[in-house]
Amino acid sequence: MTLIFDDHKFPYRVPIACINEPTRYLPSEIEMLEYGEKPEEVTFEGLKIRTAGEDDYVFDTSNYSLVSDIKTMYLDATDRSDFDIDHCIFLFGGKKLDNQRPLYSIFNMDSEMVIIC
C-alpha cells in the first residue's frame, strides 16, 4: 500500500498498481487466440520488475517463459536466491500472477511492460 494525497491534502492508502496509468486498453492478437492455442514465440525485451524502494530490474525473456521462471531470474538478480518463490508475489494489471502461468496467456502482456513485486 502506498500513501497518496488528493488536492485537499487528504491522505489515502492505495495499492501501487492503482497509481500507474494504463498503457493499452484494447486486447492484442494474443488474447484473441482460441483457448489452448499457443502464439508464435516472441522475445520480450525490457520486461521490468518494479519493487518499492529499489531500482527497477529489466529482463529479456520469451513469451513461453513461466511466471516462476521470471521470479527465479528476479530473485537471482537481487541476491535472494535462497528465498521461496511462493513468497515473491508478482502483480500485473492489478492481478496476482500464478507461478505456472506462461507469459503469453497474460492479458495485454507486451515488451516494456512493468510487473510489480
Secondary structure in CASP SS format (residue, H / E / C, confidence):
PFRMAT SS
TARGET T0000
AUTHOR 0000-0000-0000
METHOD secondary structure of the structure
MODEL  1
M C 1.00
T E 1.00
L E 1.00
I E 1.00
F E 1.00
D C 1.00
D C 1.00
H C 1.00
K C 1.00
F C 1.00
P E 1.00
Y E 1.00
R E 1.00
V E 1.00
P C 1.00
I H 1.00
A H 1.00
C H 1.00
I C 1.00
N C 1.00
E C 1.00
P C 1.00
T C 1.00
R C 1.00
Y C 1.00
L C 1.00
P C 1.00
S C 1.00
E H 1.00
I H 1.00
E H 1.00
M H 1.00
L C 1.00
E C 1.00
Y C 1.00
G C 1.00
E C 1.00
K C 1.00
P C 1.00
E C 1.00
E C 1.00
V C 1.00
T E 1.00
F E 1.00
E E 1.00
G E 1.00
L E 1.00
K E 1.00
I E 1.00
R E 1.00
T C 1.00
A C 1.00
G C 1.00
E C 1.00
D C 1.00
D C 1.00
Y E 1.00
V E 1.00
F E 1.00
D E 1.00
T E 1.00
S E 1.00
N C 1.00
Y C 1.00
S C 1.00
L E 1.00
V H 1.00
S H 1.00
D H 1.00
I H 1.00
K H 1.00
T H 1.00
M H 1.00
Y H 1.00
L H 1.00
D H 1.00
A H 1.00
T C 1.00
D C 1.00
R C 1.00
S C 1.00
D C 1.00
F C 1.00
D C 1.00
I H 1.00
D H 1.00
H H 1.00
C C 1.00
I C 1.00
F C 1.00
L E 1.00
F E 1.00
G C 1.00
G C 1.00
K E 1.00
K E 1.00
L C 1.00
D C 1.00
N C 1.00
Q C 1.00
R C 1.00
P E 1.00
L H 1.00
Y H 1.00
S H 1.00
I C 1.00
F C 1.00
N C 1.00
M C 1.00
D C 1.00
S C 1.00
E C 1.00
M C 1.00
V E 1.00
I E 1.00
I E 1.00
C C 1.00
END
